[in-house]
Amino acid sequence: MIITGFGHKNIRATHPTTIAFTKDKEVTPSGDCFVAVGCDWQVTPEFLARLRSAKKVTVTIECCGHRETVTGTGHPSLTLAEKDLVIRTSGWVDARTLMIGADKPARALSKELVQCLKQPGSVRIRVDAD
């Protein structure tokens, strides 16, 4: 699944347990887990089924030539039914959860990538489920 979005001046990427993407065009500085705004994605039933049973989910975030990869797992209860998608280091699952057991939160993303995400340019996110 490919997610396209944009950077935003209020992106801080300092959350200690999550990373998030939103369809909203704006975020406030208090939304410290967000790394992209104005996101667009399409979830097919086939991909959702793969994601639910995935033993390994890989999310790659690309912006301004910088790339960061986050890995975790799927969960049978994933629905991707909200305007936000959340990568979680914990095992918590709700309608926004994209992946659990992630190997890094927003605050572990490289400073170079985060600086790029604060700019209005495009952000590309690739989600692979195995």
N, C-alpha and C positions, 0 to 999 in steps of 0.2 A: 504494500500500500504506500502510495506517495502522498505526502501532505505538503501543500505549498502555503506559505505565509509570509509575514513581514516582520522586520525588527521594529522596535519602538523605544522612544527615549526613556520610558519608565521601567524598562526591563532591568532587573537587578540580579536575578539568578543567584540568590543567596539562601534559598530554602534548604534546611538540613535533611529533609527526607523525601522531597518530591521534585519533579520537573513537569511543567504543564504547557500545553498549547491551547489557544482559544480561537473561536470563530469571531469573537468580539474584536472590534477595530481599535479599542482603547483598553489599557490597563492602568491601574494606579500604582504608585511605588509600593503600596502595601501588598500587592500581588507578587511576592518575591519568588514564587516558583515558576512564573511564566517566562518562556524563552521565545515565543512567537505569537503574533496577533494576526487577525484577519485570515485565519487558516481555512483551508478548504480540503475536504477529504471525502472519499466515497468508500463505504464499507460494503463489500459484497457478502452475501451469506456464506460463500465458500471461504473467504478470507477470515470471517468471524469464527467459523468452525475450526479452522486451522489455528487461529490465535487462542481459542479456548483450550485446545489440547496441546499447545506448544510447550515443549520442555525447554526451548530456548527462543527468546524473542530478542531481536537486535534492532535498536533504533539508532539511526545515524542522522545527526544534525549537521547541516552544511550551511555556511554563510561566509561570503567574502574570501573564499579559498580556504577557510578553516573548517575542520571536520572533527567531530567528536562522536564516539560510539558508546552506547549504554546497552547492557545486556541484563536480562532477567527472564521471567517465565510468564506463561499465560495462566489462565484460570477458567474453569468451567462456567463460572457465573458472569464473565465479561459480557457487556451489552453495547458499549460505546454509544450510549443513547443520549448523551448530553452535548452541549456546545463546547465543552472543554474535554481534553484528553489528558490523563494524569499518569505519569510513570511514578511508581511507588517503591521505595526501598523496603517497605513493610509488606505484610500479607493482606492488608486491608483492600477490600473490593467493594466498589459501589458503581453506579451508572456511568461515572466519569473515568474509571480505571482502564488504562491501556495495558499495563504490565505491572507485575508485582516482583518483589525480590530483586529490584534493580541494583546493579553494582555501584551506582553513584547517584547522588542527588544533584540539584541545580548548583549548589555551592562548590561542587567538585569539578565543574566544567572549567576549561582553560580560560584564563583571563583574556587571551586574544579572541577566542570565540565570543565571550560575553561582550567585549567591547564592540564587536561587529553586530551582535544582536541588538545593541542599543541604537543602531543606525536604522533608517527607514527602508533599507534595501531588502531584497528577497531572501527568504529562508526556505531551504528544502529539507524535508524530513522523510526518511525512508524507514518503513517498518517491515521487517522480515520475521516470519514465524516458522520455526522448524519443529 
